[in-house]
Amino acid sequence: MKNNPLMKNNPFLYSDDHKRYHSWNYYLRHTYHTKVFKVALDAGFTCPNRDGTLGYGGCTYCTAAGSGEFAGDRRENVMCQFIHGKEKAAQKWHGMAIPYFQAFTNTYAPLHTLKEMLEPFMKMDDIPAICIATRADCLEDEKIAYLSQCAKKKDIWMELGLQSVHDESARLIHRGHSYTQFYECITRLSDSHIHICVHLINGLPNETAEMMLTSARVLSHLPIHALKIHMLHIMKNTAMATQYETSFFPLLSREEYVDIVIRQLELLPAEIIIQRLSGDGAQKDLIAPKWSADKKVLLNMIDREMQRRNTWQGRLYQPQFVSS
């Protein structure tokens, strides 16, 4: 590693390799001092804009699996899913496993259902944390209070899909809630012991590069702990696939995506953990962009371009907006 040219003159504080951003692996290694990996689960939930509460069909980019293509089989209970997933991962890694409730909206149920889902994992000493993917409009005060109590015993990560700070984009993708609702949820979560991770999607229809940078700039001033950045995937059998095939809106090239991600990272405070810089769609269902299927090439391009530009996460971060 010492001979890796990407490490040369790396000025970034939260790195002990060539990364110039605060990677999830760095956080896990320095927090738990061992290899830690997620096991994706499908707890059998649905979503309020799928079941008719807000609408039907879900977000236009979302697949029938509720973004849980790599999660366990919902016909099994979640503990069986976790055990099987951990055993499979153990063939590749040795370390601690985090249950990741990934598919659909995992707080979209009564509180007692949430307790039944989490309590068995809360009792397991070899689980350092629990990750829960949900929506900003599905976290009532009683659920936040319960999860905050859990977070006193075990790290609780709440993953909120925002995708964009722009309400016009949210309406276009049928997100079903506004940025104001998201902000209100973040404010309530910030008073708890819960860790907050937010999801962004780059390349949404009609969004410019400046709009994507604005999303990162706005999030840089919120009390969040982590961020996941994805590229837009066009997946088979989704509403967006139909839209793409009929109107064929432009998608980001790999080079454009790399440039935007780096510029977003520059705007974020160094302390924010970057859990992802790419998305994973099932390759058999991926329509476009085809370049997104090679995650390793993409991440290497980001690393090399950050080194070439001699830049790093937080280089352009400003604690407050500067008025023009």
C-alpha positions in Angstrom: 0.0 0.0 0.0 2.8 2.4 0.7 3.9 2.2 -2.9 0.4 3.1 -4.2 0.9 6.3 -6.2 -2.7 7.4 -5.3 -1.5 7.8 -1.7 1.1 10.5 -2.6 0.4 13.7 -0.8 -3.0 12.7 0.4 -4.2 15.6 2.6 -7.4 14.0 3.8 -7.7 13.4 7.5 -10.2 10.5 7.5 -8.1 8.1 5.4 -5.4 5.6 5.9 -5.2 4.6 2.3 -5.6 6.4 -1.0 -9.2 7.5 -0.5 -9.7 11.2 -0.4 -13.2 10.9 1.1 -14.5 9.6 4.4 -15.3 6.1 3.3 -17.7 3.7 5.1 -14.9 1.1 5.3 -12.7 3.7 7.1 -15.5 4.4 9.6 -16.2 0.8 10.3 -12.5 -0.2 10.8 -11.8 2.7 13.1 -15.1 2.3 15.1 -15.2 -1.5 15.5 -11.6 -2.5 14.8 -12.5 -5.4 12.7 -14.1 -6.2 9.3 -17.8 -5.3 9.4 -20.3 -6.0 6.6 -24.0 -5.6 6.0 -26.5 -8.4 5.4 -29.5 -7.1 3.4 -32.9 -8.2 4.6 -36.5 -8.1 3.3 -38.8 -7.8 6.3 -42.0 -8.0 4.2 -42.9 -4.3 4.3 -44.5 -2.2 1.5 -44.6 1.6 1.0 -47.2 4.3 1.3 -47.0 5.3 -2.3 -47.4 1.6 -3.3 -50.4 0.6 -1.2 -52.7 3.5 -2.1 -52.0 5.7 1.0 -50.2 8.2 -1.2 -50.4 6.4 -4.5 -49.6 3.2 -6.4 -46.6 1.9 -8.1 -43.9 3.5 -5.9 -41.2 5.8 -7.1 -40.8 5.7 -10.9 -37.3 4.2 -10.7 -38.1 1.6 -8.0 -38.4 -2.1 -9.0 -40.9 -4.6 -7.8 -38.4 -5.6 -5.1 -38.4 -2.2 -3.5 -34.7 -1.6 -4.1 -34.0 -4.9 -2.3 -32.8 -7.0 -5.2 -29.9 -8.3 -3.1 -31.9 -8.7 0.1 -33.0 -12.0 1.6 -36.1 -14.0 0.7 -39.2 -12.4 2.3 -40.8 -15.8 2.6 -38.2 -16.5 5.3 -38.3 -14.8 8.7 -35.6 -12.1 9.0 -33.5 -14.0 11.5 -33.2 -16.9 9.0 -32.4 -14.4 6.3 -29.7 -12.9 8.4 -28.1 -16.3 9.4 -28.1 -17.4 5.7 -26.7 -14.1 4.5 -24.0 -14.1 7.2 -23.0 -17.6 6.3 -22.7 -16.7 2.7 -20.7 -13.6 3.4 -18.4 -15.6 5.7 -17.1 -17.4 2.6 -15.5 -14.1 1.6 -15.1 -12.2 4.8 -14.4 -12.8 8.5 -15.8 -10.2 10.8 -19.0 -8.8 12.3 -22.3 -8.6 10.4 -24.9 -5.7 10.5 -28.5 -6.5 9.7 -29.7 -4.1 7.0 -33.4 -3.8 6.6 -33.3 -2.7 3.0 -36.3 -3.6 0.9 -39.2 -1.1 0.8 -40.0 1.1 3.8 -39.0 -0.6 7.1 -40.8 1.7 9.5 -44.1 1.6 7.6 -45.9 -0.4 10.3 -47.3 0.0 13.8 -44.7 0.4 16.5 -45.3 -3.1 17.9 -44.3 -4.6 14.5 -41.1 -2.6 14.5 -40.3 -3.9 18.0 -40.9 -7.5 16.9 -38.6 -7.0 14.0 -35.7 -5.5 16.0 -35.8 -7.0 19.4 -34.1 -10.4 18.5 -31.2 -8.5 16.9 -30.9 -6.1 19.9 -30.2 -9.1 22.1 -27.3 -10.3 20.0 -23.9 -9.2 21.3 -22.0 -9.9 18.1 -24.1 -7.4 16.1 -22.5 -3.9 16.4 -25.2 -2.0 14.7 -28.6 -2.2 12.8 -29.4 -0.3 9.6 -33.0 0.5 8.7 -34.0 2.0 5.3 -37.2 4.1 5.4 -38.9 7.3 4.3 -39.1 10.7 6.0 -42.9 10.5 6.2 -42.9 7.1 8.0 -41.1 8.0 11.2 -43.6 9.2 13.8 -42.4 10.5 17.2 -43.1 7.3 19.1 -41.0 5.3 16.6 -38.1 7.8 16.9 -38.3 7.6 20.7 -38.2 3.8 20.7 -35.3 3.7 18.2 -33.4 6.3 20.2 -33.7 4.1 23.2 -32.3 1.2 21.2 -29.5 3.4 20.0 -28.3 3.8 23.6 -27.5 0.0 23.5 -26.5 -0.6 19.9 -25.7 1.8 17.0 -28.9 2.4 15.0 -28.5 3.8 11.5 -31.6 5.3 9.9 -31.3 5.5 6.1 -33.6 8.1 4.5 -34.2 8.1 0.8 -34.3 11.8 -0.3 -32.9 11.5 -3.8 -33.0 15.3 -4.4 -33.7 18.4 -2.5 -35.8 19.7 -5.4 -39.5 19.3 -5.1 -40.0 19.4 -8.8 -37.8 16.3 -9.1 -39.6 14.6 -6.3 -42.9 15.1 -8.0 -41.5 13.9 -11.3 -40.2 10.6 -9.8 -43.4 10.2 -7.7 -41.5 10.4 -4.5 -44.7 11.2 -2.5 -43.2 13.7 0.0 -41.6 17.1 -0.1 -38.2 18.4 1.0 -40.0 20.2 3.9 -41.3 16.9 5.2 -37.8 15.5 5.0 -36.2 18.4 6.8 -38.8 18.2 9.6 -37.9 14.5 10.0 -34.2 15.2 10.1 -34.8 17.9 12.8 -36.7 15.4 15.0 -34.0 12.7 14.4 -31.2 15.1 15.3 -32.6 15.3 18.8 -32.2 11.5 19.2 -29.3 9.0 19.5 -29.9 7.7 16.0 -27.3 7.9 13.2 -28.7 9.5 10.0 -27.8 8.4 6.5 -29.3 10.1 3.5 -29.6 8.8 -0.1 -29.1 11.0 -3.2 -29.6 10.0 -6.8 -27.5 11.8 -9.5 -28.9 12.0 -13.0 -32.7 12.3 -12.3 -34.7 13.5 -15.4 -34.4 17.3 -16.0 -31.8 17.8 -13.2 -28.8 19.8 -14.2 -25.3 19.4 -12.7 -25.9 22.6 -10.7 -29.1 21.1 -9.2 -27.2 18.0 -8.1 -24.5 20.2 -6.5 -27.2 22.1 -4.7 -28.5 18.9 -3.2 -25.1 18.2 -1.8 -24.7 21.8 -0.6 -28.0 21.8 1.2 -27.2 18.4 2.9 -23.8 19.7 4.0 -25.6 22.0 6.4 -27.9 19.4 7.9 -27.2 17.4 11.1 -26.6 14.1 9.2 -23.9 11.5 9.7 -23.6 9.8 6.4 -24.5 10.0 2.7 -25.1 7.5 -0.1 -24.7 8.8 -3.6 -26.2 6.7 -6.5 -26.4 7.1 -10.2 -29.8 6.8 -11.8 -30.5 3.3 -13.0 -33.1 2.5 -15.6 -34.4 -0.9 -14.6 -36.7 -3.2 -16.5 -40.4 -3.2 -15.6 -40.4 0.2 -13.9 -42.4 3.3 -14.7 -39.1 5.1 -15.5 -38.2 2.4 -18.0 -41.4 3.2 -19.9 -40.7 6.9 -19.7 -37.1 6.4 -20.9 -38.2 4.2 -23.8 -40.8 6.8 -25.0 -39.0 10.0 -24.4 -35.3 8.8 -24.2 -34.1 11.5 -21.8 -30.3 11.9 -21.5 -28.4 10.0 -18.8 -25.1 10.9 -17.3 -21.9 9.5 -18.9 -19.5 7.9 -16.6 -17.1 10.9 -16.9 -20.0 13.3 -16.1 -20.9 11.3 -13.1 -17.3 11.2 -11.8 -17.0 14.9 -12.2 -20.3 15.6 -10.4 -19.5 13.2 -7.5 -16.1 14.8 -6.9 -17.6 18.3 -6.9 -20.3 17.1 -4.5 -17.7 15.6 -2.2 -15.8 18.9 -2.2 -18.9 20.6 -0.8 -19.5 18.2 2.1 -17.8 18.5 5.5 -15.1 15.9 6.0 -16.9 14.4 8.9 -19.8 13.1 6.8 -19.3 9.4 6.1 -19.7 8.4 2.5 -21.4 5.0 2.6 -21.7 4.7 -1.2 -20.6 6.4 -4.4 -22.4 4.1 -6.8 -25.5 2.1 -6.9 -26.1 -1.6 -7.5 -28.9 -2.7 -9.9 -29.4 -6.4 -10.9 -27.5 -6.6 -14.2 -30.1 -8.8 -15.8 -32.6 -6.0 -15.4 -30.4 -3.0 -16.1 -31.4 -1.1 -19.2 -29.0 1.9 -18.7 -26.5 3.2 -18.0 -24.5 0.1 -18.8 -21.3 1.6 -17.5 -22.8 1.5 -14.0 -22.4 -2.3 -13.9 -18.6 -2.0 -13.4 -18.4 -0.6 -9.9 -14.7 -1.2 -9.5 -13.8 0.8 -12.6 -16.0 3.7 -11.5 -14.6 3.9 -8.0 -11.0 3.8 -9.3 -11.8 6.6 -11.7 -13.1 8.7 -8.8 -10.0 8.0 -6.8 -7.6 8.8 -9.6 -9.4 11.9 -10.7 -9.4 13.3 -7.1 -5.7 12.7 -7.0 -5.2 14.3 -10.3 -7.1 17.4 -9.3 -5.4 17.3 -5.8 -8.8 17.7 -4.2 -10.6 16.0 -1.3 -13.9 15.8 0.6 -14.6 19.1 2.3 -12.1 21.2 0.3 -14.8 23.7 -0.7 -17.1 23.2 2.3 -18.5 26.4 3.8 -20.1 26.2 7.3 -22.8 28.7 6.2 -24.2 29.7 2.8 -22.4 32.8 1.4 -25.0 35.3 0.1 -24.4 36.5 -3.5 
